[in-house]
Amino acid sequence: METKKYIFEEITHCEMCGDSTEKHKILGQRLNCSQGFRPKRKTGISVSVKQCTKCQLIYSSPQPIPFDIQDHYGIPPENYWVPEYFNWTPDYYLQEINTLNKIKEITVGMKALDIGAGIGKCMLSLKNAGFEAYGFEPSKPFYERAISKMNIPIGNLKFGKIEDMEYKQDSFDFITFGAVFEHLYHPALCLKKALQWVKPGGIVHIEVPSSKHLIAKIFNLYYRLLGTNYVTSLSPMNSPFHLYEFGYNSFTELSKKLNYEIVFHEYYVCDIWHIPKIFHPPLRKIMKWTDTGLQLAVWLTKK
């Protein structure tokens, strides 16, 4: 197992609603590796996983913070994806663009910002939809591939973390946190910063893992039946390095402190892993009926 160095930060208040963590529910322990079907056979470092009883945010406490962010995200994208991943097509991010166009009509020349731009495919789709597309990316290999393989203009893409980024106030009509928000150590503060960059009436899109996910609950029950206190929730010390799972109430509670309104939200069922395919159709129906799919997408507008 690759050795990484961490600072472990004790969490005293919910990141989203501010509720004291003393009252929060302990869900179990999460190892710094894939736990598989027999977690008792695995060794490693574990952290406690807790859930806010007020807004349903799931988080680890203490929260592991790497000495160097590249220890988590400095992996070449070729290690994640097959070569075809580097082929952009116009249908990439199209569902989100269509949803945005229903909320706020897209007109040519609007400015968009992709937070955590990866290799730049979302920026290409935003440009294709008529936006002036900008972005930034904290992973050095992903940033380099965006420029060298996807031909993203270097003037439109910055290298760095959101904590270090600066843009003019009220600069963008649209900002997206696609598959990024759950990786931020302090997402509420990052959203506060992004709201300064978006124009009044502008839209912020956030897609995150849902704390209501049915498959996670099934696996957590399975671990209980094995006589362990492990949970599959989060992965703060192994890929994909998710630090949080969010409830819809996480965003409604945060809106009381930040200057935004939720204009739309939806749940995505997404793929199902590690469960026989014969069970997929009924599980998909249940997740669709009960809003217990893998992902939660929220669309916010700056007041």
C-alpha positions as CSV (number, residue, x, y, z in Angstrom):
1,M,0.0,0.0,0.0
2,E,1.4,3.4,-1.0
3,T,2.3,5.5,2.1
4,K,0.8,9.0,2.4
5,K,1.3,11.5,5.2
6,Y,-1.8,13.1,6.7
7,I,-2.8,15.8,9.2
8,F,-5.9,14.6,11.1
9,E,-8.3,17.4,11.8
10,E,-11.0,16.9,14.4
11,I,-14.4,18.1,13.3
12,T,-16.4,20.1,15.9
13,H,-19.2,21.5,13.8
14,C,-21.1,20.4,10.7
15,E,-19.5,21.9,7.6
16,M,-22.9,22.8,6.0
17,C,-25.4,23.6,8.8
18,G,-23.0,24.4,11.7
19,D,-24.6,22.0,14.1
20,S,-22.3,20.7,16.9
21,T,-20.9,17.3,16.1
22,E,-21.3,16.1,19.7
23,K,-24.9,15.2,18.8
24,H,-24.1,13.5,15.5
25,K,-24.6,9.8,14.8
26,I,-21.5,7.6,14.4
27,L,-22.1,5.3,11.4
28,G,-18.9,3.3,11.7
29,Q,-15.3,3.1,10.5
30,R,-13.7,3.6,7.1
31,L,-10.4,2.1,6.1
32,N,-7.7,3.8,4.0
33,C,-8.2,1.1,1.3
34,S,-10.9,-0.8,-0.6
35,Q,-12.7,-2.8,2.0
36,G,-14.2,-5.4,-0.3
37,F,-16.6,-8.2,0.9
38,R,-14.3,-9.3,3.7
39,P,-13.1,-6.2,5.5
40,K,-11.9,-8.2,8.5
41,R,-9.1,-9.5,6.3
42,K,-7.9,-6.0,5.6
43,T,-5.4,-3.9,7.6
44,G,-4.9,-0.2,7.6
45,I,-5.7,3.1,9.2
46,S,-9.4,3.9,9.8
47,V,-11.4,7.0,10.6
48,S,-14.8,7.4,12.2
49,V,-17.7,8.2,9.8
50,K,-20.4,10.4,11.3
51,Q,-23.7,11.9,10.1
52,C,-25.2,15.2,11.0
53,T,-28.6,14.6,12.5
54,K,-29.8,18.1,11.3
55,C,-28.9,18.2,7.6
56,Q,-27.8,14.6,6.9
57,L,-24.3,15.4,5.9
58,I,-21.9,12.4,6.1
59,Y,-18.3,13.2,7.0
60,S,-15.2,11.6,8.7
61,S,-13.9,12.8,12.0
62,P,-11.1,13.2,12.3
63,Q,-10.7,14.3,8.7
64,P,-7.5,13.3,7.0
65,I,-5.7,16.1,5.1
66,P,-2.7,15.1,3.0
67,F,0.6,17.0,3.4
68,D,0.5,17.4,-0.4
69,I,-2.7,17.5,-2.4
70,Q,-0.9,15.8,-5.3
71,D,-0.7,12.7,-3.1
72,H,-4.4,12.3,-3.9
73,Y,-4.9,14.0,-7.2
74,G,-1.4,14.0,-8.9
75,I,-2.1,10.7,-10.7
76,P,-2.0,10.7,-14.5
77,P,-5.6,10.6,-15.9
78,E,-4.5,7.6,-18.1
79,N,-4.5,5.6,-14.8
80,Y,-8.2,6.4,-14.3
81,W,-9.6,6.2,-17.8
82,V,-9.3,4.2,-21.1
83,P,-7.9,6.1,-24.1
84,E,-11.4,6.8,-25.4
85,Y,-12.0,9.1,-22.5
86,F,-9.9,11.7,-24.2
87,N,-12.3,11.9,-27.1
88,W,-14.8,14.8,-26.6
89,T,-18.2,14.5,-28.1
90,P,-21.0,17.2,-28.1
91,D,-23.2,15.0,-25.9
92,Y,-20.8,15.3,-23.0
93,Y,-22.4,17.4,-20.1
94,L,-25.4,17.9,-22.4
95,Q,-28.0,16.8,-19.8
96,E,-26.7,19.5,-17.5
97,I,-26.6,22.2,-20.2
98,N,-30.2,21.3,-21.2
99,T,-31.3,21.6,-17.5
100,L,-29.5,25.0,-17.2
101,N,-31.2,26.3,-20.3
102,K,-34.6,25.6,-18.8
103,I,-33.6,27.5,-15.6
104,K,-31.8,30.3,-17.3
105,E,-31.7,30.8,-21.1
106,I,-28.2,30.5,-22.5
107,T,-27.2,33.2,-24.8
108,V,-23.9,33.4,-26.8
109,G,-21.2,35.3,-24.9
110,M,-22.2,34.3,-21.4
111,K,-19.2,33.4,-19.2
112,A,-18.9,30.1,-17.4
113,L,-16.4,28.7,-14.9
114,D,-15.7,25.0,-14.4
115,I,-14.3,24.4,-10.9
116,G,-12.1,21.3,-11.0
117,A,-12.0,21.2,-14.8
118,G,-10.2,17.9,-15.1
119,I,-9.0,17.4,-18.7
120,G,-11.3,20.1,-19.9
121,K,-14.2,18.2,-21.5
122,C,-16.8,20.2,-19.7
123,M,-15.2,23.4,-20.8
124,L,-15.4,22.2,-24.4
125,S,-19.1,21.5,-24.0
126,L,-19.7,24.9,-22.4
127,K,-18.0,26.5,-25.3
128,N,-20.0,24.5,-27.7
129,A,-23.2,25.7,-26.0
130,G,-22.2,29.4,-26.6
131,F,-20.3,30.2,-23.4
132,E,-16.9,31.8,-22.9
133,A,-15.5,28.9,-20.9
134,Y,-12.9,29.2,-18.2
135,G,-11.8,26.8,-15.5
136,F,-9.1,25.7,-13.1
137,E,-7.7,22.3,-12.0
138,P,-5.6,21.4,-9.0
139,S,-4.2,18.1,-10.4
140,K,-1.0,18.8,-12.3
141,P,-1.3,15.8,-14.7
142,F,-5.0,16.6,-15.5
143,Y,-4.2,20.2,-16.1
144,E,-1.3,19.3,-18.4
145,R,-3.5,16.9,-20.4
146,A,-6.2,19.5,-20.8
147,I,-3.8,21.7,-22.6
148,S,-1.7,19.1,-24.5
149,K,-4.5,16.6,-25.4
150,M,-7.7,18.6,-25.4
151,N,-6.2,21.9,-26.7
152,I,-7.7,24.0,-23.9
153,P,-6.3,27.5,-24.3
154,I,-3.8,28.2,-21.5
155,G,-5.3,31.6,-21.0
156,N,-8.7,30.0,-20.1
157,L,-7.4,27.3,-17.7
158,K,-5.6,28.0,-14.5
159,F,-3.6,25.5,-12.3
160,G,-4.4,25.5,-8.6
161,K,-7.0,25.0,-5.8
162,I,-10.1,27.1,-5.3
163,E,-8.6,28.3,-2.0
164,D,-5.9,30.1,-4.1
165,M,-8.0,31.3,-7.0
166,E,-9.0,34.9,-7.6
167,Y,-11.6,36.2,-10.1
168,K,-13.4,39.5,-10.3
169,Q,-16.6,39.8,-8.4
170,D,-19.8,39.1,-10.5
171,S,-17.8,37.8,-13.4
172,F,-19.7,34.6,-14.4
173,D,-23.2,33.7,-15.6
174,F,-22.7,30.1,-14.7
175,I,-20.4,28.1,-12.4
176,T,-20.2,24.4,-12.1
177,F,-18.8,22.1,-9.3
178,G,-19.4,18.9,-11.3
179,A,-18.0,15.9,-9.2
180,V,-15.8,18.3,-7.2
181,F,-17.7,19.5,-4.1
182,E,-17.2,16.3,-2.2
183,H,-13.4,16.6,-2.5
184,L,-13.2,20.0,-0.9
185,Y,-12.1,20.1,2.8
186,H,-14.3,23.1,3.5
187,P,-17.1,23.1,0.8
188,A,-19.2,25.8,2.5
189,L,-16.3,28.3,2.4
190,C,-15.6,27.4,-1.2
191,L,-19.2,27.9,-2.2
192,K,-19.2,31.3,-0.5
193,K,-16.2,32.2,-2.6
194,A,-17.8,31.0,-5.8
195,L,-20.9,33.0,-5.0
196,Q,-18.7,36.1,-5.1
197,W,-17.6,35.3,-8.7
198,V,-21.1,34.6,-10.1
199,K,-23.4,37.4,-11.2
200,P,-26.6,38.2,-9.3
201,G,-29.2,35.9,-10.9
202,G,-26.4,33.7,-12.1
203,I,-26.5,29.9,-11.6
204,V,-24.2,27.6,-9.6
205,H,-24.5,23.8,-10.4
206,I,-23.3,21.3,-7.8
207,E,-23.4,17.5,-8.2
208,V,-22.4,15.4,-5.2
209,P,-22.8,11.9,-3.7
210,S,-26.1,11.6,-1.9
211,S,-26.2,10.6,1.8
212,K,-29.4,8.7,1.0
213,H,-27.9,6.3,-1.4
214,L,-29.7,3.0,-1.2
215,I,-26.8,0.8,-2.3
216,A,-24.5,2.3,0.4
217,K,-27.1,1.5,3.0
218,I,-27.3,-2.1,1.7
219,F,-23.6,-2.6,2.0
220,N,-23.5,-1.0,5.4
221,L,-26.1,-3.5,6.5
222,Y,-24.0,-6.3,5.0
223,Y,-21.0,-5.2,7.0
224,R,-23.1,-5.2,10.2
225,L,-24.3,-8.7,9.5
226,L,-20.6,-9.8,9.2
227,G,-20.2,-8.5,12.8
228,T,-18.1,-5.5,11.9
229,N,-18.6,-1.7,12.3
230,Y,-17.2,-0.8,8.9
231,V,-19.2,1.4,6.4
232,T,-18.8,1.9,2.7
233,S,-19.6,5.6,3.1
234,L,-16.8,8.0,1.9
235,S,-13.3,7.2,0.9
236,P,-11.2,10.0,2.5
237,M,-7.8,8.2,2.2
238,N,-8.3,6.1,-1.0
239,S,-9.6,6.7,-4.5
240,P,-11.8,8.5,-5.3
241,F,-11.1,10.4,-2.1
242,H,-14.6,11.5,-1.2
243,L,-14.7,13.5,2.0
244,Y,-18.5,14.1,2.2
245,E,-21.9,12.8,1.2
246,F,-24.6,15.4,1.2
247,G,-28.3,15.6,1.9
248,Y,-30.7,18.0,0.2
249,N,-31.1,19.6,3.7
250,S,-27.3,20.3,3.7
251,F,-27.9,22.9,1.0
252,T,-31.2,24.3,2.4
253,E,-29.5,24.8,5.8
254,L,-26.4,26.4,4.2
255,S,-28.7,28.8,2.2
256,K,-29.7,30.4,5.5
257,K,-26.1,31.6,5.9
258,L,-25.1,32.2,2.2
259,N,-26.8,34.4,-0.3
260,Y,-28.4,31.8,-2.6
261,E,-31.7,30.1,-3.4
262,I,-32.2,26.6,-4.6
263,V,-34.1,26.7,-7.9
264,F,-34.0,23.0,-8.9
265,H,-32.6,19.7,-7.6
266,E,-32.8,16.1,-8.8
267,Y,-31.3,12.6,-7.9
268,Y,-29.5,10.4,-10.4
269,V,-29.6,6.6,-10.0
270,C,-26.3,6.1,-11.8
271,D,-24.5,2.7,-12.2
272,I,-24.8,-0.1,-9.7
273,W,-21.6,-2.1,-8.7
274,H,-20.9,-5.3,-6.8
275,I,-24.5,-6.5,-6.9
276,P,-25.7,-9.2,-9.3
277,K,-27.3,-7.8,-12.4
278,I,-30.6,-9.6,-11.8
279,F,-31.3,-7.2,-9.0
280,H,-30.5,-4.1,-10.9
281,P,-33.9,-3.4,-12.5
282,P,-35.9,-3.5,-9.2
283,L,-33.2,-1.6,-7.3
284,R,-33.2,1.1,-10.0
285,K,-37.0,1.5,-9.7
286,I,-36.8,1.7,-5.9
287,M,-34.0,4.4,-6.1
288,K,-36.0,6.4,-8.6
289,W,-39.2,6.2,-6.6
290,T,-37.6,7.1,-3.3
291,D,-34.9,9.6,-4.4
292,T,-32.1,7.3,-3.1
293,G,-29.9,7.3,-6.1
294,L,-26.1,7.7,-6.0
295,Q,-25.9,11.4,-7.0
296,L,-27.7,14.6,-5.9
297,A,-27.6,17.6,-8.2
298,V,-28.6,21.1,-7.0
299,W,-28.9,24.3,-9.0
300,L,-28.5,27.5,-7.0
301,T,-29.1,31.1,-8.0
302,K,-27.3,34.1,-6.4
303,K,-29.8,36.5,-4.9
